[in-house]
């Protein structure tokens, strides 16, 4: 028999407390905990596959945020670091080399946004117009391949192709009557080499995102346009392009956020003494300061400056996109 007191509640010595007497916070806590355990138990293979990515971002992207305090300290191998405030930033902004590097970074990044960012969009639109599925899949396989090559391999390909003595590009120039040109040591050409090598590597892979967005457009829209007599160009202009605007806006915001990441691996592998002053960017400058020169605090200050500016640019691009298109990253 269950004992009751005069109020009708269960006796505390029995240990059974009715639901109305339990704190709601405890119920919510137990419910969330149970759902979490059930979710982990059910989806553990997917969490296991996700673990390497989480570990990578934790070690190389989130943990360094805390260590960024080194930009405000003088490093001491023995003993605690010494807090120096904005000393290293003042030293950084007083250096003419830093502003030259910043100018190179802005120019190269602007060239890539202007000439590389639209290419995947155009490529995905053209692929969507190909009626032969076998031919389209073959083209996609070919243009996706460069994405999986490292910049060491790509640099070797471009250095060989642009060689002034036996490169295929200069052979073609010689064939049409033009003078041979050393593109890799020409200060007027090297930035374009960076742009087109980036386009060759990334345009095909990036077009996959836009092509997936195109595949998600309702086919009924195209059928209705055909019934109204719309041409293929009109369907592309009035259905396909508006349908991928949210994807374009999101990727553009991400590109703006990474605007100062002009491509360390690319520049490092394609650089040489003849043209280094034209393509020296913030990342290679930080590499020389920190790894080569041992000025870790100054290098951290330069890296922190780049990160803060990138965050400001991304937030600004997101805000502008929300006002113009109603779409943003969040």
TORTI-267924 format. One line per 2 residues: number of its first residue (from 1); their letters; for each residue x, y, z of C-alpha. Coordinates in Angstrom, 2 decimals. Layout:
NUM> a> X,Y,Z ~ ...;
END
This chain:
1> xx> 0.00,0.00,0.00 ~ 1.14,3.50,-0.75;
3> xx> 0.99,5.97,2.07 ~ -0.39,9.47,1.56;
5> xx> -0.31,12.55,3.73 ~ -3.25,14.88,4.22;
7> xx> -2.46,16.90,1.07 ~ -2.60,13.83,-1.12;
9> xx> 1.14,13.87,-1.93 ~ 3.18,10.72,-1.64;
11> xx> 5.08,10.22,1.55 ~ 8.72,11.29,1.26;
13> xx> 9.96,8.23,3.11 ~ 8.64,6.00,0.33;
15> xx> 10.80,7.96,-2.16 ~ 8.04,8.41,-4.75;
17> xx> 7.47,12.05,-5.61 ~ 4.63,12.88,-8.00;
19> xx> 5.37,14.71,-11.27 ~ 3.72,17.90,-10.03;
21> xx> 6.25,18.10,-7.19 ~ 9.34,17.75,-9.43;
23> xx> 11.21,20.83,-10.51 ~ 10.69,21.51,-14.19;
25> xx> 14.39,22.19,-14.63 ~ 15.21,18.61,-13.59;
27> xx> 12.74,17.19,-16.10 ~ 14.16,19.34,-18.86;
29> xx> 17.70,18.37,-17.92 ~ 16.91,14.67,-17.87;
31> xx> 15.02,14.95,-21.15 ~ 17.90,16.72,-22.91;
33> xx> 20.42,14.27,-21.50 ~ 18.36,11.30,-22.61;
35> xx> 17.93,12.72,-26.09 ~ 21.64,13.39,-26.33;
37> xx> 22.53,9.85,-25.25 ~ 19.99,8.35,-27.64;
39> xx> 21.25,10.52,-30.48 ~ 24.89,9.59,-29.90;
41> xx> 23.97,5.91,-29.60 ~ 22.03,6.00,-32.87;
43> xx> 24.33,8.20,-34.95 ~ 27.74,7.28,-33.52;
45> xx> 29.22,6.20,-36.92 ~ 28.57,9.67,-38.31;
47> xx> 30.03,11.37,-35.24 ~ 33.08,9.13,-35.63;
49> xx> 33.50,10.25,-39.24 ~ 33.06,13.87,-38.13;
51> xx> 35.71,13.58,-35.39 ~ 38.86,14.10,-37.56;
53> xx> 37.45,17.35,-38.97 ~ 36.48,18.60,-35.51;
55> xx> 39.93,17.73,-34.16 ~ 41.61,19.52,-37.08;
57> xx> 39.60,22.72,-36.62 ~ 40.05,22.57,-32.86;
59> xx> 43.83,22.24,-33.04 ~ 44.60,24.54,-35.96;
61> xx> 41.77,27.11,-35.89 ~ 40.30,27.44,-32.38;
63> xx> 43.27,26.70,-30.12 ~ 45.43,29.35,-31.89;
65> xx> 42.80,31.98,-31.03 ~ 43.87,31.77,-27.39;
67> xx> 47.55,31.83,-28.32 ~ 46.97,35.05,-30.29;
69> xx> 47.70,36.88,-27.04 ~ 51.36,36.47,-28.06;
71> xx> 50.81,39.52,-30.30 ~ 50.68,41.60,-27.10;
73> xx> 53.65,39.93,-25.38 ~ 57.39,39.54,-25.74;
75> xx> 58.17,35.84,-25.99 ~ 60.43,34.37,-23.32;
77> xx> 61.81,30.86,-23.76 ~ 62.53,30.67,-20.02;
79> xx> 60.01,32.24,-17.69 ~ 56.67,33.92,-18.38;
81> xx> 56.14,36.19,-21.36 ~ 56.24,39.95,-20.81;
83> xx> 53.12,41.97,-21.60 ~ 53.99,44.86,-23.94;
85> xx> 50.55,45.96,-25.17 ~ 50.44,47.26,-28.75;
87> xx> 54.20,47.50,-29.18 ~ 54.33,44.92,-31.97;
89> xx> 51.41,46.47,-33.84 ~ 53.16,49.85,-33.75;
91> xx> 56.30,48.21,-35.07 ~ 54.30,46.44,-37.76;
93> xx> 52.53,49.59,-38.98 ~ 55.80,51.51,-38.98;
95> xx> 57.34,49.05,-41.43 ~ 57.11,50.02,-45.14;
97> xx> 57.52,46.35,-46.03 ~ 54.23,45.50,-44.33;
99> xx> 52.29,48.04,-46.36 ~ 53.89,46.78,-49.56;
101> xx> 52.87,43.26,-48.62 ~ 49.35,44.45,-47.74;
103> xx> 49.07,46.16,-51.14 ~ 50.12,42.98,-52.94;
105> xx> 47.59,40.98,-50.95 ~ 44.75,43.35,-51.79;
107> xx> 45.62,43.47,-55.49 ~ 45.95,39.70,-55.88;
109> xx> 42.79,39.00,-53.88 ~ 40.83,41.59,-55.86;
111> xx> 42.00,40.05,-59.14 ~ 40.93,36.60,-57.99;
113> xx> 37.50,37.80,-56.90 ~ 36.97,39.68,-60.17;
115> xx> 38.18,36.96,-62.55 ~ 38.00,33.65,-60.66;
117> xx> 34.78,33.95,-58.64 ~ 32.44,34.30,-61.69;
119> xx> 34.00,31.35,-63.57 ~ 32.30,28.54,-61.58;
121> xx> 28.94,30.27,-62.03 ~ 29.41,30.50,-65.80;
123> xx> 30.71,26.94,-65.94 ~ 27.74,25.53,-64.02;
125> xx> 25.30,27.40,-66.28 ~ 27.00,26.00,-69.37;
127> xx> 27.05,22.46,-67.97 ~ 23.35,22.73,-67.22;
129> xx> 22.70,23.41,-70.91 ~ 24.49,20.24,-72.04;
131> xx> 21.86,17.69,-73.02 ~ 24.12,14.64,-73.22;
133> xx> 24.48,13.25,-69.70 ~ 27.50,11.13,-70.62;
135> xx> 29.33,14.10,-72.15 ~ 28.47,16.30,-69.16;
137> xx> 29.78,13.73,-66.67 ~ 32.97,13.37,-68.69;
139> xx> 33.55,17.12,-68.71 ~ 32.85,17.33,-64.98;
141> xx> 35.36,14.58,-64.22 ~ 38.04,16.40,-66.19;
143> xx> 37.48,19.84,-64.67 ~ 37.20,18.48,-61.11;
145> xx> 40.59,16.72,-61.27 ~ 42.89,19.77,-60.70;
147> xx> 41.23,20.40,-57.32 ~ 42.80,17.20,-55.97;
149> xx> 46.33,18.17,-57.01 ~ 48.63,19.87,-54.51;
151> xx> 50.11,23.26,-55.27 ~ 53.53,21.61,-55.52;
153> xx> 52.30,19.61,-58.51 ~ 50.38,22.53,-60.02;
155> xx> 53.40,24.83,-59.67 ~ 55.53,22.27,-61.47;
157> xx> 52.98,22.04,-64.30 ~ 52.79,25.82,-64.78;
159> xx> 56.54,26.35,-64.51 ~ 57.06,23.71,-67.21;
161> xx> 54.24,25.02,-69.42 ~ 55.46,28.62,-69.17;
163> xx> 59.14,27.86,-69.61 ~ 60.72,30.36,-72.07;
165> xx> 62.86,27.65,-73.70 ~ 60.57,24.63,-74.19;
167> xx> 57.23,25.51,-72.58 ~ 54.08,24.79,-74.58;
169> xx> 52.79,28.36,-74.16 ~ 55.92,29.90,-75.63;
171> xx> 55.97,27.28,-78.38 ~ 52.49,28.46,-79.37;
173> xx> 53.58,32.10,-79.20 ~ 56.55,31.27,-81.42;
175> xx> 54.24,29.47,-83.86 ~ 52.01,32.55,-84.31;
177> xx> 54.98,34.90,-84.63 ~ 55.16,36.32,-81.10;
179> xx> 58.33,36.63,-79.05 ~ 59.04,34.16,-76.31;
181> xx> 58.39,35.48,-72.82 ~ 59.55,34.43,-69.37;
183> xx> 56.23,34.60,-67.56 ~ 57.58,33.26,-64.26;
185> xx> 60.18,36.03,-63.91 ~ 58.18,38.86,-65.50;
187> xx> 56.77,41.23,-62.87 ~ 53.99,42.25,-65.24;
189> xx> 52.76,38.68,-65.78 ~ 53.27,36.84,-62.53;
191> xx> 50.06,38.05,-60.88 ~ 48.07,36.81,-63.88;
193> xx> 49.83,33.47,-63.52 ~ 48.47,33.32,-59.96;
195> xx> 44.96,34.20,-61.15 ~ 44.75,31.66,-63.96;
197> xx> 46.43,28.87,-62.02 ~ 43.86,29.43,-59.25;
199> xx> 41.07,29.40,-61.84 ~ 42.35,26.17,-63.38;
201> xx> 42.51,24.50,-59.99 ~ 39.27,25.66,-58.36;
203> xx> 36.73,26.64,-61.04 ~ 35.61,23.10,-61.81;
205> xx> 35.24,22.02,-58.20 ~ 33.46,25.23,-57.13;
207> xx> 31.01,24.84,-60.01 ~ 29.75,21.68,-58.29;
209> xx> 28.06,23.80,-55.61 ~ 26.26,25.94,-58.16;
211> xx> 25.32,22.93,-60.27 ~ 23.79,21.28,-57.20;
213> xx> 21.79,24.47,-56.56 ~ 20.58,24.39,-60.18;
215> xx> 19.46,20.77,-59.79 ~ 17.33,21.84,-56.80;
217> xx> 15.26,24.29,-58.88 ~ 11.69,23.12,-59.45;
219> xx> 11.44,21.61,-62.99 ~ 7.85,22.89,-63.19;
221> xx> 9.26,26.40,-63.63 ~ 11.09,25.36,-66.79;
223> xx> 8.02,23.52,-68.09 ~ 5.86,26.60,-67.57;
225> xx> 8.47,28.77,-69.31 ~ 8.55,26.39,-72.30;
227> xx> 4.77,26.56,-72.56 ~ 5.06,30.36,-72.69;
229> xx> 7.61,30.08,-75.50 ~ 10.71,31.10,-73.52;
231> xx> 14.07,30.46,-75.15 ~ 16.96,28.69,-73.40;
233> xx> 18.62,32.05,-72.77 ~ 15.44,33.46,-71.23;
235> xx> 15.06,30.40,-68.97 ~ 18.67,30.77,-67.86;
237> xx> 18.25,34.47,-67.18 ~ 14.86,34.45,-65.46;
239> xx> 14.82,31.02,-63.75 ~ 18.27,29.52,-63.33;
241> xx> 20.18,32.62,-62.24 ~ 17.56,33.81,-59.70;
243> xx> 17.39,30.25,-58.39 ~ 21.09,30.17,-57.46;
245> xx> 21.31,33.73,-56.08 ~ 21.25,32.51,-52.44;
247> xx> 24.20,30.18,-53.16 ~ 26.06,32.96,-54.96;
249> xx> 25.45,35.36,-52.06 ~ 26.63,32.86,-49.44;
251> xx> 29.82,31.93,-51.30 ~ 30.58,35.57,-52.08;
253> xx> 30.35,36.44,-48.38 ~ 32.74,33.59,-47.56;
255> xx> 35.12,34.77,-50.29 ~ 35.05,38.30,-48.88;
257> xx> 35.77,36.93,-45.40 ~ 38.84,35.18,-46.82;
259> xx> 39.81,38.20,-48.91 ~ 43.22,38.58,-47.26;
261> xx> 43.97,34.87,-47.73 ~ 45.59,35.36,-51.13;
263> xx> 46.91,31.80,-51.20 ~ 50.04,30.97,-49.20;
265> xx> 50.67,27.55,-50.80 ~ 50.27,28.96,-54.30;
267> xx> 52.51,31.99,-53.78 ~ 55.12,30.01,-51.86;
269> xx> 55.49,27.45,-54.66 ~ 55.37,29.90,-57.58;
271> xx> 57.59,32.56,-56.04 ~ 61.20,33.32,-56.97;
273> xx> 63.67,36.12,-56.27 ~ 62.91,37.97,-59.52;
275> xx> 59.23,38.62,-58.78 ~ 58.91,38.15,-55.00;
277> xx> 58.25,41.85,-54.41 ~ 55.16,41.63,-56.69;
279> xx> 53.50,38.60,-55.08 ~ 54.72,38.75,-51.49;
281> xx> 51.53,38.56,-49.39 ~ 50.70,38.72,-45.69;
283> xx> 50.87,34.95,-45.23 ~ 54.37,34.65,-46.75;
285> xx> 55.42,37.72,-44.75 ~ 54.22,36.06,-41.55;
287> xx> 56.08,32.88,-42.54 ~ 59.32,34.78,-42.99;
289> xx> 58.91,36.71,-39.74 ~ 57.98,33.74,-37.61;
291> xx> 59.45,30.56,-39.05 ~ 62.53,32.01,-40.75;
293> xx> 63.22,35.10,-38.64 ~ 62.09,33.88,-35.23;
295> xx> 60.06,37.06,-34.56 ~ 57.07,35.14,-33.29;
297> xx> 55.32,38.03,-31.55 ~ 55.56,40.28,-34.59;
299> xx> 54.37,37.47,-36.86 ~ 51.41,36.84,-34.54;
301> xx> 50.50,40.52,-34.64 ~ 50.47,40.45,-38.46;
303> xx> 48.34,37.29,-38.47 ~ 45.92,38.74,-35.92;
305> xx> 45.57,41.91,-37.98 ~ 44.65,39.80,-41.02;
307> xx> 42.12,37.77,-39.03 ~ 40.37,40.81,-37.55;
309> xx> 40.12,42.53,-40.94 ~ 38.75,39.33,-42.47;
311> xx> 36.08,39.08,-39.78 ~ 35.05,42.72,-40.33;
313> xx> 34.84,42.17,-44.09 ~ 32.70,39.04,-43.69;
315> xx> 30.26,40.71,-41.29 ~ 30.03,43.73,-43.57;
317> xx> 29.40,41.57,-46.64 ~ 26.78,39.56,-44.75;
319> xx> 24.96,42.72,-43.64 ~ 25.02,44.20,-47.15;
321> xx> 23.80,40.94,-48.69 ~ 20.91,40.72,-46.21;
323> xx> 19.80,44.22,-47.13 ~ 20.12,43.75,-50.90;
325> xx> 19.00,40.12,-51.40 ~ 17.55,39.05,-48.06;
327> xx> 20.10,36.21,-47.97 ~ 23.20,35.85,-45.83;
329> xx> 25.35,33.34,-44.02 ~ 23.09,33.35,-40.97;
END
